[in-house]
């Protein structure tokens, strides 16, 4: 037994109970029909024989392949030729091949979508923004006859503004590729809201944007609303979509807790791995809000992340499993492009899930660790079902008591013979067999 194991073996853990947080379930029943009707209803200018670019980002949007395929089919119905453009700034390791693989991980392939994927990091300079920044656009998209911007609208994890993550950001960062994204970020996150608007104005004025498709998800991560905006409407209407998205956003029904354990983080969940707005930790200065957690542990890196651990700096402890899946250079590419250096800071690496929970409990400041307020969830994209200790459940404010339903009885935290945490159907679905590293964390020191 190592010295670390000896220290942590003495840490008892609290009992937990399953909890269901109640949110409005607004899941759309017929996504393809709804999107097709909205596209047809806007009288969009698509002519036979034109080549129309459809943007595809790196976020795990609900019904993502269906949204893309429906848009492809709509373009074809007009006699035009759709092409898919990876629009994800520096993600995918900042390479054309990597960005194609990101789309494949979501099931967006040429065969499934019925349209070619044109992936390149080459850009064309469109002009200069009113803040003095050069404006770039993906060369393949630039050479098309029109562009459809498709993205989820939500609040950003690193800045505030009237427009955050969504349609306009796709022009200023996604389609701008690594080179353009770097310039949009170059003045720091305190200027990001202004920069995105500034760059977006140039792109929207100089290119034929057929429309913007903005999706909004409910608190369960279900697609709740689809909005199709014409080019001239985007800058005026997108702020209203952001307000609506914020109204539907999930939350923890507590304002503070000693420990938060998340089963996984991933780029399909959030650009910061876990949504900073929901865990109350940010990688950029000046950002505040959300609950306060004394210690945060993260047990796994999602397969969809393709090894990119960007955002792990929000956590205090990660498992060896998480570490073994990391391709750290991918996070460095994101950090150097975005200037959010804290996203790639290395948490403490511990051998097992149980040790992560014990370490987090040890840092709670509670002499009796069985009284630690602990919350365990899957990710910030799956916030309905949680597990809470007694102390955490007691922290739910009175006005939210009816929003929290307990299921079953309190029980010891379950681990298997290898000390993997056994909740939410894990480890069967949560622990992949493959590893990307064969060395131990100590060898990196």
ZISULPE-V50626 format. One record per backbone hydrogen bond with DSSP energy under -1.0 kcal/mol. CO is the residue of the C=O (numbers start at 1). NH is the residue of the N-H. Records with the same first field share a line. If there is no record, write none. Layout:
BEGIN
CO=NH / NH
END
This chain:
BEGIN
2=6
3=7
4=8
5=9
8=11
16=411
17=388
18=407
19=386
20=405
30=34
31=35
32=36
33=37
34=38
35=39
36=40
37=41
39=42
40=43
44=46
47=50
50=81
51=145 / 146
52=83
53=148
54=85
56=87
59=61
61=64
63=67
64=68
65=69
66=70
67=71
68=72
69=73
70=74
71=75
72=76
73=77
75=78 / 80
76=79
79=49
81=52
83=54
84=118
85=56
88=91
92=95
95=99
96=100
97=101
98=102
99=103
100=104
101=105
103=106 / 108
104=107
107=109
109=113
110=114
116=84
122=139
124=137
127=135
129=132
133=129
135=126
137=124
138=142
139=143
141=144
146=53
147=210
148=55
149=213
151=215
154=165
165=154
168=171 / 172
169=173 / 174
170=175
174=89 / 177
175=138
176=180
177=181
178=182
179=183
180=184
181=185
185=188
188=191
189=192
191=195
192=196
193=197
194=198
195=199
196=200
197=201
198=202
199=203
200=204
201=205
202=206
203=207
207=209
208=147
211=149
212=229
213=151
214=227
215=153
216=224 / 225
218=221
222=218
223=28
225=216
227=214
229=212
230=233 / 234
233=237
234=238
237=241
238=242
239=243
240=244
241=245
242=246
243=247
244=248
255=292
257=294
258=295
259=375
260=297
261=377
262=299
265=302
266=269 / 270
270=273
272=274
273=266
275=278 / 279
276=280
284=287
292=257
295=260
296=316 / 317
297=262
298=319
300=265
302=305
303=306
305=308
307=327
309=312
311=314
312=315
316=348
317=298
318=350
319=323
320=324
322=325
323=326
324=436
327=330
328=332
329=333
330=334
331=335
332=336
333=337
334=338
335=339
339=341
340=343
341=344
342=345
343=311 / 313
348=318
350=320
352=356
353=357
354=358
355=359
356=360
357=361
358=362
359=363
361=364
368=371
369=372
373=259
374=389
375=261
376=387
377=263
378=264
379=382
384=21
386=19
387=376
388=17
389=393
390=394
392=395
393=396
397=400
398=401
400=403
401=404
403=22
405=20
411=16
414=422
416=419
419=354
420=416
423=426
425=429
427=431
440=443
441=444
442=445
END
